[in-house]
Every structure is written in structure tokens, then in C-alpha cells.
Amino acid sequence: MTQTILVTGATGYIAKHLIFQLLQKGFAVRGSVRSLDSEAILRSDLIAAGLTAETVTAALSCVVLDLGSDAGWDAALKGVDALMHTASPFPLAAPKDEETLIRPAVDGTIRALKAAKNASVHRVILTSSAAAIVSYPQKPGGAPFDETDWADLETSAAYPKSKTLAERAAWDFVLTDGPDIALTTINPGLVLGPPIGQRYGSSLQVVERALSGKDPMLPDMGFASVDVRDVAAAHIAALERPESAGQRFACSGGYLEFSDFSAILKAQYPDRKIPTRIAPNLLMRFLALFDPAIRGIIPALGQRAEVSGAKAQAQLGIAFRPVSTSLLETAAFLLKNDHV
């Protein structure tokens, strides 16, 4: 019998790749959207990416759900074999009030888990983030972070704090209120790779910003990075492996400093005004007074926060793509489709 998977935030950057791969593998998907106006675009995007119209018509349905409302959640989980909860706010700039980011992330996660419990859905895959793993200062000797680590809430910016609190809330819920739920979390680093469709939120603004030449200099920092297709594959691999229940899986194909981003892009696009100079940290701290996007990265300046993807490789069988390739494919997509 075909398994039905509820994927929340179905129009998101990761979610569309996840739905694409689930449908490819013969699962039925019920995707949550904030408005049914998005359904036709989602279907069209999946077909343009290579799925047949017959598959998309027969195996994909959509429901309207909101992270901030109970409406529809119990009905959406009825008849579902597993929940993949990807929906979570992801801004580039730090919000004025961090609670506007934290509350939807935490409350939406608990709302999804409660609905799963009510519908006797026992398998849940939660999209968390490497931001819930990494903290500053870096580990001694620059040792990589892994699934045993948690972000420090005292020093985290709003987005890492939202992902950390949401993931911790999920584990606490399973421990105290949903012991029958088999939970796995997927914790990707900075996600790169070509989107499915033209709508992908703020996920690729780091690459857009580099290609646009908006910034004269680069911050002294970097990211554990991973291809979006590998992140989607990790979700499905976890679903297909019961032994992954109760586990966190960091997803990282490699680490890129901003200087690496610049060098890779500049070599491919030498005529573009891509910044290559590294800004002094003191200057970045000054600019952060005026630019919310910069303000959120101040704790990471001068730090090297690598994340190990070894567990996902060994236990989920994920062969991560080189992040330099993912970056160039992202840039090619953005330029081809006039997003820069």
C-alpha cells in the first residue's frame, strides 16, 4: 500500500525538493500551503522539474495550514503515515523583536506534533538546522561540531535561537507527551543548490548578495554548507530507516568561508563585481548598527564553525555533493532566471 506523507511548508525551498523526491520514489504526498492559490504553482513547478503530470495529479494533494492556527491540523494528519515538518520562518535580517521569529517556529512545531499524536501518526521527521548545533566561540582547535552539540541560547541570534528552541521543544514533547512518536531531526547547514521553481524565499539571498556586488567587502566568517537535494534525500533516508528514530543528523557537504564563496564565484564570473576583500571585524560591528542583516552575524566573526556530516553519511547513506558545485549551480540558476 502506498504511504502518504504530510509535508508542511510545501512551497518552501527544501520542501519542494523533498516532495519531488518523495513522488519519484512512489510515495503519496499531502502538502500544506498557506493558501490554495499556491497549489497550481507548486504542481507546475514539479512538472517543470521533471515529474509527469500524471504523477503530480494522482499522488499530490494540498491542504491549507498555518503555523499560528489550530485550524485544519487534525484533519490534515488523518490517514497519514508520516509527518515531515519543514515549515519554519527564515529571514535574512534579524527581526526587531526575536519573538516574532521564535514563537511561530516553536508553536508551529508543537502544533504539528500534537496533531500527529491526535491522529496516531507515529513517525515524524523534523527539519531543524545546523544553527541549532553550532555555537560560538568555536571548538578548541577548530574541531567540527556534531549532533551532540547544541547552540548556546545566551549568545545566539534570533534565527539560531528559533531553530534551537523549536527542536528542543520537539524532543521534550516526544519525551513527555508523545512517547509513541518516533522523531528524527535533520540539521542542514547553509542550503545551496538550484531551486525548483522561481519562488524560494530568502534561502539563497547570501548568494544573490554576493553576485550583486552589493557589499564592498566580505565578513570574516563562513558556513557549513549542503546541497538542497542532499537535504531532501536525508529526510527520506531517515524515514526509510526505523533505526534513525530518536536521532539527530547534521547535513554538511563542506565548509565555505565568505572568501571561498567569492573566489569560486569570481573565477566563474570574472566580469561581475564580486567582492573579494575581507572587512575588518571592527568595521562590521560598526555597520551592524545600521544593517540588521549584518547584526545577526556578529557572533560568528573570526570563528570557524565546521559541522560534521559523517553520521548522515554512515547511517543514512548520504553522499554529499561538493559544496563548490552546489554554489555554482545556484549562481547559474539565479543569473539565468534574472534573480540578480
C-alpha positions as CSV (number, residue, x, y, z in Angstrom):
1,M,0.0,0.0,0.0
2,T,1.3,3.5,-0.9
3,Q,2.4,5.5,2.1
4,T,1.1,9.0,2.4
5,I,3.5,11.7,3.8
6,L,2.3,15.1,5.0
7,V,5.0,17.7,4.1
8,T,4.4,21.1,5.8
9,G,5.5,24.3,4.1
10,A,5.2,22.6,0.8
11,T,6.2,25.6,-1.3
12,G,9.5,26.1,0.6
13,Y,12.9,25.7,-0.9
14,I,13.7,22.4,0.8
15,A,10.1,21.1,0.8
16,K,9.7,21.3,-3.0
17,H,12.8,19.1,-3.4
18,L,11.6,16.8,-0.7
19,I,8.2,16.4,-2.4
20,F,9.8,15.9,-5.8
21,Q,11.9,13.0,-4.4
22,L,9.1,11.5,-2.4
23,L,6.9,11.4,-5.6
24,Q,9.7,10.0,-7.6
25,K,10.0,7.2,-5.1
26,G,6.3,6.3,-5.2
27,F,5.0,8.0,-2.0
28,A,1.8,10.0,-2.0
29,V,2.3,13.5,-0.6
30,R,-0.2,15.8,1.1
31,G,1.5,19.2,1.1
32,S,0.5,22.1,3.4
33,V,0.2,25.6,1.9
34,R,-0.9,28.9,3.4
35,S,-3.3,29.4,0.5
36,L,-4.6,27.1,-2.2
37,D,-3.6,29.8,-4.6
38,S,-0.1,28.3,-4.3
39,E,-1.2,24.8,-5.3
40,A,-1.2,25.3,-9.1
41,I,2.2,26.9,-9.0
42,L,3.6,24.0,-6.9
43,R,2.2,21.5,-9.3
44,S,3.5,23.4,-12.3
45,D,7.0,23.7,-10.7
46,L,7.2,20.0,-10.0
47,I,6.2,19.1,-13.6
48,A,8.7,21.5,-15.0
49,A,11.4,19.9,-12.8
50,G,10.7,16.5,-14.4
51,L,7.8,14.8,-12.8
52,T,4.9,13.7,-15.1
53,A,1.6,15.4,-14.9
54,E,0.0,12.0,-14.2
55,T,2.2,11.5,-11.1
56,V,1.6,15.0,-9.7
57,T,-2.1,14.8,-10.3
58,A,-2.5,11.3,-8.8
59,A,-0.1,11.5,-5.9
60,L,-0.1,15.1,-4.7
61,S,-2.8,16.9,-2.7
62,C,-2.7,20.1,-0.8
63,V,-4.2,21.4,2.4
64,V,-4.3,24.8,4.0
65,L,-2.4,25.1,7.3
66,D,-1.0,27.9,9.3
67,L,1.8,27.6,11.9
68,G,-0.1,30.0,14.1
69,S,-3.6,28.4,14.0
70,D,-5.1,25.1,15.1
71,A,-7.5,25.1,12.1
72,G,-7.1,22.1,9.8
73,W,-4.2,20.3,11.5
74,D,-6.1,17.3,12.9
75,A,-7.9,16.8,9.6
76,A,-4.6,17.1,7.6
77,L,-3.0,14.4,9.6
78,K,-5.8,11.8,9.2
79,G,-4.8,8.9,7.1
80,V,-1.1,10.0,7.0
81,D,1.7,7.5,7.6
82,A,4.4,10.1,8.5
83,L,4.8,13.8,9.0
84,M,7.7,15.8,7.6
85,H,7.6,19.2,9.2
86,T,9.7,21.6,7.2
87,A,7.7,24.8,7.7
88,S,9.6,27.5,9.7
89,P,10.2,31.2,9.2
90,F,13.6,32.0,7.8
91,P,14.5,35.7,7.5
92,L,17.8,37.1,6.2
93,A,17.7,40.1,8.5
94,A,17.4,39.9,12.3
95,P,13.9,41.0,13.3
96,K,13.4,43.9,15.7
97,D,11.6,41.5,18.1
98,E,13.0,38.0,18.1
99,E,9.7,36.6,19.4
100,T,8.2,37.2,16.0
101,L,10.5,34.5,14.7
102,I,10.7,32.3,17.7
103,R,7.0,31.9,18.5
104,P,5.9,30.7,15.1
105,A,8.8,28.2,14.9
106,V,8.2,26.7,18.4
107,D,4.4,26.9,18.4
108,G,4.2,25.6,14.9
109,T,6.4,22.6,15.7
110,I,4.3,21.7,18.8
111,R,1.1,22.2,16.9
112,A,2.2,19.8,14.3
113,L,3.3,17.2,16.8
114,K,0.1,17.4,18.8
115,A,-1.9,16.9,15.6
116,A,0.3,13.9,14.8
117,K,-0.3,12.5,18.2
118,N,-4.1,13.0,17.9
119,A,-4.1,11.2,14.5
120,S,-1.9,8.4,15.8
121,V,0.9,9.3,13.3
122,H,3.9,7.7,14.9
123,R,6.7,8.8,12.5
124,V,7.9,12.4,12.3
125,I,10.9,13.9,10.5
126,L,11.6,17.4,11.6
127,T,13.7,19.9,9.6
128,S,15.9,21.6,12.1
129,S,19.2,23.3,11.3
130,A,22.9,23.2,11.9
131,A,22.1,26.6,13.6
132,A,20.7,24.5,16.4
133,I,24.1,22.7,16.7
134,V,26.7,25.5,16.2
135,S,27.7,27.9,18.9
136,Y,30.4,30.5,19.4
137,P,33.2,30.6,20.3
138,Q,34.4,27.8,18.1
139,K,35.5,24.5,19.5
140,P,39.2,24.2,20.5
141,G,41.4,23.7,17.6
142,G,38.5,24.3,15.2
143,A,37.1,20.8,15.8
144,P,33.8,20.3,13.9
145,F,30.5,20.5,15.7
146,D,28.3,17.4,15.5
147,E,24.9,16.1,16.7
148,T,26.0,16.0,20.3
149,D,26.3,19.8,20.3
150,W,23.6,22.4,20.9
151,A,23.6,26.1,20.1
152,D,24.1,28.4,23.1
153,L,20.9,30.3,23.6
154,E,22.6,33.0,25.6
155,T,24.7,34.1,22.6
156,S,22.5,33.0,19.6
157,A,20.9,35.4,17.3
158,A,17.2,35.2,16.6
159,Y,17.2,32.6,13.9
160,P,19.5,30.1,15.6
161,K,17.6,30.6,18.8
162,S,14.3,29.9,17.0
163,K,15.6,26.7,15.5
164,T,17.2,25.5,18.7
165,L,14.1,26.2,20.8
166,A,11.8,24.6,18.2
167,E,13.9,21.4,18.1
168,R,14.3,21.2,21.9
169,A,10.5,21.7,22.2
170,A,10.0,18.8,19.8
171,W,12.3,16.4,21.7
172,D,10.6,17.5,25.0
173,F,7.2,16.9,23.6
174,V,8.1,13.4,22.5
175,L,9.6,12.6,25.9
176,T,6.7,13.9,27.9
177,D,3.6,13.9,25.8
178,G,4.2,11.7,22.7
179,P,6.3,8.7,23.7
180,D,4.8,6.7,20.7
181,I,6.2,9.2,18.2
182,A,9.4,8.2,16.6
183,L,11.1,11.5,15.9
184,T,14.2,12.2,13.8
185,T,15.7,15.7,13.1
186,I,17.6,16.7,10.0
187,N,20.0,19.6,10.7
188,P,21.3,21.1,7.5
189,G,23.9,23.8,7.2
190,L,23.6,26.7,4.8
191,V,21.5,25.1,2.0
192,L,22.6,25.7,-1.6
193,G,21.6,24.3,-5.0
194,P,19.2,25.2,-7.7
195,P,15.6,25.7,-6.6
196,I,12.5,24.0,-8.1
197,G,10.5,26.9,-9.4
198,Q,11.1,30.7,-9.2
199,R,9.9,31.1,-5.6
200,Y,12.4,30.1,-2.9
201,G,12.0,32.7,-0.1
202,S,15.1,34.1,1.5
203,S,17.2,30.9,1.4
204,L,19.6,32.0,-1.4
205,Q,20.0,35.6,-0.5
206,V,23.5,35.1,0.6
207,V,24.4,34.0,-3.0
208,E,22.3,36.8,-4.5
209,R,24.0,39.3,-2.4
210,A,27.5,38.1,-3.4
211,L,26.6,38.1,-7.1
212,S,25.0,41.5,-7.0
213,G,28.2,43.2,-5.7
214,K,26.1,45.0,-3.1
215,D,28.7,44.7,-0.4
216,P,32.2,46.2,-1.0
217,M,33.8,43.8,1.4
218,L,33.2,40.3,3.0
219,P,32.7,39.4,6.6
220,D,35.4,37.2,8.2
221,M,33.2,34.1,8.7
222,G,31.8,31.0,6.9
223,F,29.2,28.3,6.9
224,A,28.9,24.6,6.9
225,S,27.0,24.2,3.6
226,V,25.0,21.5,1.9
227,D,23.1,20.8,-1.3
228,V,19.3,21.1,-1.1
229,R,18.9,17.8,-2.9
230,D,21.1,16.0,-0.3
231,V,19.0,17.5,2.5
232,A,15.8,16.2,0.8
233,A,17.5,12.8,0.4
234,A,18.4,12.7,4.1
235,H,14.8,13.2,5.1
236,I,13.7,10.3,3.0
237,A,16.6,8.1,4.1
238,A,15.7,8.7,7.7
239,L,12.0,7.9,7.0
240,E,13.1,4.6,5.4
241,R,15.3,3.6,8.3
242,P,13.4,2.9,11.5
243,E,16.7,2.9,13.4
244,S,17.1,6.6,12.8
245,A,14.3,7.3,15.3
246,G,15.5,9.3,18.3
247,Q,18.5,10.6,16.3
248,R,19.7,14.0,15.0
249,F,21.5,14.1,11.7
250,A,23.7,17.1,10.7
251,C,23.9,17.6,7.0
252,S,27.1,19.3,5.6
253,G,29.0,18.8,2.4
254,G,31.8,21.1,3.4
255,Y,32.7,24.4,4.9
256,L,33.0,27.7,3.0
257,E,34.3,31.0,4.2
258,F,32.8,34.0,2.6
259,S,36.2,34.4,0.9
260,D,35.7,30.9,-0.6
261,F,32.3,31.9,-1.9
262,S,33.8,35.0,-3.5
263,A,36.8,33.1,-5.0
264,I,34.6,30.4,-6.5
265,L,32.1,32.9,-8.0
266,K,34.8,35.3,-9.2
267,A,36.6,32.6,-11.0
268,Q,33.4,31.6,-12.8
269,Y,32.1,35.2,-13.4
270,P,35.3,37.4,-13.7
271,D,33.4,40.3,-15.2
272,R,31.0,40.6,-12.3
273,K,31.8,43.0,-9.4
274,I,32.0,40.3,-6.8
275,P,33.7,41.5,-3.6
276,T,37.0,39.8,-2.5
277,R,38.3,41.9,0.3
278,I,37.7,40.8,3.9
279,A,36.2,43.6,6.1
280,P,37.9,44.3,9.5
281,N,35.7,42.9,12.3
282,L,35.6,46.4,13.9
283,L,34.1,47.8,10.7
284,M,31.5,45.0,10.6
285,R,30.5,45.8,14.2
286,F,30.0,49.4,13.2
287,L,28.0,48.6,10.1
288,A,25.8,46.3,12.2
289,L,24.4,49.3,13.9
290,F,22.6,50.2,10.7
291,D,22.2,46.9,8.9
292,P,20.1,44.2,10.5
293,A,21.4,41.6,8.1
294,I,24.9,42.2,9.4
295,R,23.8,42.4,13.0
296,G,22.8,38.8,13.1
297,I,26.3,37.5,12.1
298,I,28.4,39.5,14.6
299,P,28.9,36.5,17.0
300,A,30.4,34.4,14.1
301,L,33.1,36.9,13.1
302,G,36.5,35.4,13.1
303,Q,35.1,32.0,14.1
304,R,35.3,28.7,12.1
305,A,32.2,26.6,12.8
306,E,32.6,23.5,10.8
307,V,29.9,20.8,11.1
308,S,30.5,17.1,10.6
309,G,28.2,15.2,8.2
310,A,29.8,11.9,9.0
311,K,26.9,10.5,10.9
312,A,24.5,11.1,8.0
313,Q,27.0,9.6,5.6
314,A,27.4,6.5,7.7
315,Q,23.9,5.9,8.9
316,L,21.7,7.4,6.2
317,G,24.0,6.6,3.2
318,I,24.1,10.2,2.0
319,A,27.0,11.0,-0.4
320,F,27.1,14.8,-0.1
321,R,27.8,16.8,-3.2
322,P,30.8,19.1,-3.3
323,V,29.5,22.5,-2.0
324,S,31.5,24.4,-4.6
325,T,29.5,22.6,-7.3
326,S,26.2,23.4,-5.4
327,L,27.3,27.1,-5.2
328,L,28.0,27.4,-8.9
329,E,24.7,25.7,-9.8
330,T,22.9,28.1,-7.6
331,A,24.6,31.1,-9.2
332,A,23.9,29.8,-12.7
333,F,20.2,29.4,-11.8
334,L,20.0,32.9,-10.3
335,L,21.6,34.6,-13.2
336,K,19.8,32.6,-15.9
337,N,16.4,33.5,-14.3
338,D,17.3,37.2,-13.7
339,H,17.2,37.0,-9.9
340,V,20.4,39.1,-9.7
